Amino acid sequence: MNDEKQILIVGSANVDMVVKSERIPERGETVLGGVFSQHQGGKGANQAMAAKTLFNNTAFCAGLGDDNIGREYLSYLKGKGADVSLVKVFKGAHTGVALITVDRDGKNIITVAPGANMLLSPDDMRAIDFGKFSHAAFQLENAVETVFEGLKLAKAAGCVTVLTPAPARPLDDSILKFIDYIIPNEIEILQIRQGCASMEEAANSLIENGVGNVIVTLGERGCALFNKNGKKHYPTYRVTPVDTVGAGDCFTGALLAGFKRFGDIGTAIKFASAAAALKTTKFGAQSYAELGDVLNMMERERP
């Protein structure tokens, strides 16, 4: 692999305001009790920090507001050693915020106020030299025209392109040929391919229309890889979860690092699965295991 080239994650940066509660409220219900905590989050930042933890040469592109939350977030990213040269600060905008409730089993619900994330523009994508990167990852917490422009430019520059289609929305067939890997969960894949009756049908529809590989994350059941060679299931690693927030993002960021470290998709998926499993044993969307712990998990437990 081209280790001299960086991984690039283009995406969102949110501050997660989390309440750990006995259960998630029903509609119209108030649940009293719980513990509040605040963490750095956003699907883009989560993926970037997961990749950075496991492969140092990682860059992040995002939009932040010029508020206290944004300034603190930028300072945090710099303190973690992240390459933030492509992070933009937008005057008069607020930084993205996510309101999260986590129940006793680690399940969660999330509401996001995107703020400056939506101000990142197609022009900002055109200003990036994608030739510096071997892999470029995107999500849908930025303006969709920005994401699509970034995918096209990254693919044209020779990057391996990755899309996490969340929050899920139908995707125009015209963009699919620019996606090497798309990573939805089993609910999202049916939302992005409306009219399909099953995960398998939706995955095959994506491949027939140009996507190289579809990886459907299945939570505690692992993930399924679909491509022109067929389908392969990868089980997860056994842990006792306490917080699943950010586990999917950890999987994607670790997968990018796995591509750089191992080269082949099978080992990269096992590496990402181990990292995501370990993440669920820690509180906070960006609470990730170090490289040695992930490698030890791969050796100790072989799914």
N, C-alpha and C positions, 0 to 999 in steps of 0.2 A: 504493500500500500504506500501512498504518497504521504509519509509522515511529516514532510516539511510543509505540506498544505494544511490549513486550519479546517476545523469544523465550524460552520456558521449556523446559528439559530436566529431566525428572524421571528419576533413574536411579541407577546404581551408581558407586561410587568405589573402585577397587582400586589397590594398589601392585603393579606388574608386576615380577617377578623373572625376568630373561631370561638364557638361555644361548644364545649364538650358536655353533652346532656345525656340523661338516662335514655331518652328516645327522641325521635324527630317528631315535631308537632304535626297534627293533622291540619288541613286547611281551616283557618279561622280560630285555631286553638292557640293558647299561650301555655307554655310549659315553664314552670318556675324551677329554678335551681340550675346548677351547671357551673363550669369553670371557664373563664374567658382567657384567651391568649391571642397574641398578634404575631404574625410571621410574614416574611417575604414570600410572594407567590406569583401567580400568573403562569399560564401554560408555557409561554416562551422562556421566561426566566427559570422556571422549574427544569425544563429540558436542558437549558444552557448550563445550569449549575450541576445537574446530574452528569452531563457530558464532561464538564470541566473537572469534576471530582475524579473521573476515571480516565480522562485523556486531557492533559493540561492545555494543549494547543487549540483552544476553543474561543470563538468570538461570539458576541451577542449584539443584536440590533433591535432596538425597541424605542418607544416613545414614552417619556415621563413628563409629568407636569412640573411647573416651577413652584410647587408648594413644599411644605416641610416634609411631607411623606416622600415626595420625589427626590428631594435632596438627601434624605436619609437613605433611601433605596440606592441611589447612585454611590453614596459613600460605602454602603454595605457591599455592593458589587466590586468596587475597587479594592476593598479590604480583603475580599476573597481571591483577589488576583485575576479577576475576569478581564478579558479584553473588551472594554466598553467604548472603543473609539467610534463605533457606529451607533451608539445610543444618542438620541436627540431629546432635548428638553424644550418643551413648547410653552411659551409665555401665555399666561392667562388660563391654562388648562389644569385640571386636577389629575393627579395620578390615579390609575385604576384601583378599585377597591373590590374585594370579594367578601361577601358575608356567608359564613359557613357554619352549619350545625353538624356535629358528629355525634352519633349515638354510641351506646355502650359496646356495640359490636364492631365499631370502626366504620360503619356506613355513614354516608354524608349526603347533604343537599347543599347546593351552592347558587348564590345569586351574585352577578357581577355588574358593577357600574364601570364601564371600560375607560371613560375619560380620555387621556392622551393616547391610549393605545390606538384609537380610531383615527388619529391625526397623522400617523405614519402613512406616507403617500406613495403612489407609483413613481413619482420623481425621486423619492428617497431610494427606491430600489434601483433606479437607473444610475444613481450616483455611486453604487457599490461596484467594486471590481471583483466580480464573482470568480474570476480566474485565480484568485488567491486561495480558493477553498476547494476541497475535495468533496465535501458533503454539505448540503444546505437544507435545513428543516424549517417548516412553516406550520402554522395552525390557523384557525379561523376566528381568533380573538382580535384580529386587525381588520381593516376594511378589505372586503373580498377582492376588489380591484387591485389593491396593493399586493395581496397574497398571490394572485394570478400573475401579475407582472413579475414578481420575484421568482416564481416557479419557472416562467418562460426564460428569463434572463439567466438563471442558474443553470438550467438544462442546456441552453445554448453555449454556456461557458464550459461545459463538460462536467458539472457537478453531478453527483448522485443526489437526487431530490427526494425529500420525505415530506409528507403532509399528514398531520393529525387533524382530521375533519371535525373539530369540535370548537364551539358549539355546532352541532350537525345542521346541515342544510343541503338541499339537492345541489349536485355539482353538474355544471354544463359539460357535455361530452367533449367539447373543444379543448378543455383544460387537461383531460385525463392523460393524454400522450406525453405531458410534461412531468408526470409523477412516476418515479421509480418505485417508491414504497408508500403505500397509504396505510395508516394504522388507526382504524376505528375500533370501538368496542362493539359488542354484539347488538346493542340498541342503535348506535349511530350508523352502522352499515345499512340498516333498513331505512333510515331517515335520509341518507344521501342517495340511495337507489330506491326511491319510492315506486311501488308497484311490484317489487320483488317479494316473494312469499317466504324466503328463507335466507339465512346467512350465506349458504352455498350459492344460491341463485344470484344474490347481490354481488358476491365476490367474483363470480364468473362473468357477470355483466361488466364489472369494472375492468377486468382483464381483457375481455373481448373489445372493449372500447379504448384500450391503450395503456392502462396502468400495468407496470411491470410485475409488481408483487403486492399482495394484500395480506396484511397481518391483522387478524381480528383478536383483540385481547378479550379474555374470558374470565377475568377475575381469578378466583381461587382454582378455576379449572385450567389455567394456563393460557395458551394462545393457539391459533390455527393459522398456518401459512398457506396461502393459495398463490399459484402461478401457473405457467403453461405446463409445468411438470405434474400438476395435480394439487392435492391437499396433504399437509402433514400437520399433526397435532404435537404440541410441545407442552407437557404438564408443568405445573409450577413447583416451586420448592416449598417444603412444609415449614411454616412458622406460625406463631400466635400473633395475629395482627392487633394493633391498638389504634391505628389511624391510617386509613386508606387514601386520604387526600394527597394527591400528587403521585400516586403509585404508577398510574398510566404514563404520566410525563417522565417519571424516572425511567420507566421501561424504554421510552423513545430516546431519551438522552443517552442512556447506557447502551442502547443498540447502536447509536452512532459511534460511540467510543469502541464498542465491540467490533464494528466494521474496520476501524483503524487498527485495532490490536490483533485481530484474528483473520480478517479478510473474508471468511466464508460466512454465509447467512446462518447456518445451523448453529455454529459456536457462538456467533454474535447474539442469537436469540436466547441461548442458554445463559450467556453472560448477563443479558438484559433482564431475564427472568429472575436470576439470583439477586441482582441489584434491586429490582422492584419488590421482591419478597422481603428483603432486609429493610427496605424503606418503611414497609407497613409496621415494623416493630418499633418505630420512632415517631414522636409527635412532630408535626410541622411539615409543610409541603416540600421544603428543601432540606430535610434532615436525612442525609444520605450516608450509606456505608462507604468506607474507604476501599481502595482497590484491593488491598490484601484480604479484607474480609469477604469481598465478592468472590475473589478467586478461591478462597478457602471453602465458601459455600458450594461453589461448583464442584470441588473435589470431594467434599463430604457427602453431598446429596446429589445423586445423578438421576434426574427425572427421565 
